Amino acid sequence: MRILLVEDDEPVAESLRRGLSRYGYEVDWVRTGAAALAAEPAGLVLLDLGLPDTDGLDVCRELRARGDVPIIVISARADEVDRVVGLEIGADDYVSKPFGVREVIARMRAVLRRVRPPEQTGPVEADSYAGGRLVIDRRARRVHLDGTELGLPPKEYDLLSFLAEEPGAVFTREQIMEAVWDANWFGPTKTLDVHVGALRRKLGDAVTIETVRGVGFRLGFR
């Protein structure tokens, strides 16, 4: 899916572009309201309100008048009035800065489920790895190993789920911290090693989490 990102703050935009790209989204980034209104139609719009040429609320109003594209406002304006106005003029959701990439992804998925409900209403099949030994049910946030639920704490689940999105790919420590703990984490990355160690003990010989020296970690299956 192609995402239109309307954001004047370059560090914020680059962080979102990297994060969204990891989840398979194609991102078109523009910095002004005029560029947003002139852009090709997208599957979803992430819209900052603090634009250099116009108020983002006016852009939101115009985009909504043109069609039903899902719009999520991302803004440093945290006042209730701004939230209410944004939602009343057509935004589907409102995320206040600072935020983590995973929060934005979750909001996007929730909005897309609401505005474009899937045709298939049956049960969603869980992701299966290592010949079926490891099963990750992303909707229920549950992990089973050899038929037994592991009962992982939230961050261990998030870490395993993130690494399992691309088995064999090497993720840097910075990418993992940004995705699992969010871009605003300022604590030591030692917490990542602690969580990796805990997962290794619980996953046993079914899964390998390999340390790539000087880079990060890679998930594999025996």
N, C-alpha and C positions, 0 to 999 in steps of 0.2 A: 504494500500500500504506500502511496505517496502522501507525505505530510508537508503542509505548508507551515513553516515556522516564521512568525513575524516577531522579530526580537532585535532591538538595537544594541543590547549589551553583548559584545563579542564573546567574552568568556562563558557567559550563560549559554549562548547559542552553540558554541563549540562543544560544550559539555553535553547538551541535549543531542546534538548531531551524532556524536560518538555513541552515546547510549542508545539512541533510537536505531542507529545502523546495526548495532550488535543484535538487536531484536528483529532485524530483517526489514526495517522500514527505510524507504527512500525519502530523504529530506531535502526540500527546497527552502533555502534560507533567504529571507529579504529583511531589510532593516527599516522600511518606511511603510506608512499606510498606503501611499500611492502605489508602491510596488506590489503590495498585497492585493490591492483591487485589480491590478493589471495582470496578475499571475494566472497561469493555467489552473483550471479546476483541480482540487486535490480531494483525497479521501477524508481528510480531517485537518483542521486548522488549529495551531497553537498560537495564541495571540497575546502579545504583551500590550498593556495599556499605555505605557510610557514611550510613545513613539516621537521621533524628532519633528515630524511634519504635521501630525494631527493627533487627536485623542483616539486611543484604541477603541473606545466605546462607539465612536462614529463608524469606525471600520467594521466593528461587529454588527452594528445596525444595518450597514449597507450589504455585508455578506449575507446576513439573514434574509434581507429583502430579495436577494437574487436566488436563493434556493435553500435547501435543507442540509447543507454540509455541516457535519458536527463541528462545533467550536468550543475549545477549552481556553479560557482566559488564564494567562500566567502573569501575575503582577505583584509588585511590591506594595500595592495599595491593599492593605488588609482591613480597612474599615468596612463595617457591615453595610453602609450605604452603597459603596462601590460594588460589593458582592451582589446586593439586591438589584441594583441597576443593571449590572452586567447580565444577570440571569433573566431579568424582565425584558431586556431588549433582544434576547435570543441566544445567549451563550448556554451551552449544555452543562458546563461545569466551570469551577473557578478554583485555581490553585494559587496559594500565596507564596511568594518568595520569602526565605530560601526554601528550596524543596530538593528532594532526591530524584534521580532519574527513575528509580523503581516506582516511586509514587506516581509520577507522570504516566508511566506505562500502565499502571493499574487503573488510573483514572480514564485513560484512553480506551482500554479494553471494556471498562464498565459502560462508558458512553456508547461505544459501538454496539455493545450488546443491547442497550436500550433502544437505540435508534434504528438498528438493523438486526432484529432478532433472527437467529439462524433458522433455516427451513427445517432442518432435522432436529427433532425434539427428543430423540432417544438418548440413552446414556452415552457420555463421552468416554472413549477408550483411553486408558492410562498409558503413559509411556513405559515401555518395557526394555530392559537392557540385560546384558550378560546372559543371553539365552533364556530370559524370563526370570532369572534369579532376583533381579532388582526391578521393582515397579514403582514409578513415581506418579502419583495421582495429583496433578497440579490443581485441579479444581477443588479437591478436598484437602489439599496440602498434607497428604499422607504418603509414607514410604514403607514398602514391604520388601523384606529380604527373605527369600526362600519361604514365602507364604506367611511370614510373621511380621507384624507391624513394628517398626523400630521406635516410633514415638519420639522423633527428633525435636529438640527445642527450635523455636522459630528461626534463629540465625543459622543453625546447622542445616535446617531444611532449605533456607534461601541459598546458602552456599552450594549445597549439593545440586539443587535445581538449576542454579546458574551454570555451574561447570558442566552439567549434563546436557545443556542446550547444544553444545558442540563438542562431543567426545573426541579426544585427540588434539584439540586446539589448545595452544598455550595462551593463558590469560596472565597478564602482568598483575603484580600486586595492586597497582593503582587501579586497574580496571575492575578487579574484584572488590576492592574497598568501595569504589564509587557505586558499583551495582548493588552490593549487598548491604553496605553500611551507609550509603549515599554520599554525594559529592561534598557534603558539609562536615564529614567526619574529620576531626582534627586530633584524634587520639593516636596512640602508637599502633603500628601495624602488627605488633606482636599478637594482638587478639586474633588475627587471621591464622597464625600458626597454631594457636590453641584450638581453634575450631577445626582446622584441618586434622590435627592430631586426634581429636575426638571422633571425627568421621572415620578416619582410618581404623580406629579400634572397633567401631560399630559395624563397619562394612566388611571387615574381615578380608577373605581372599577373593571375594566376588568383584571388588572394584579396587583400582589403584588410583591414588592421587599422588602423582609424581611431582617432586620438587624440581623445577628447572632453574638451576643455579643462576642467580643474578637477574632472573626475569620474573618467575611466578610459579604457576602450577598448571598441570595437565591431568585431565581425568581419562582413565582408560579402564578396560574390562579384560579380565583374564579368561 
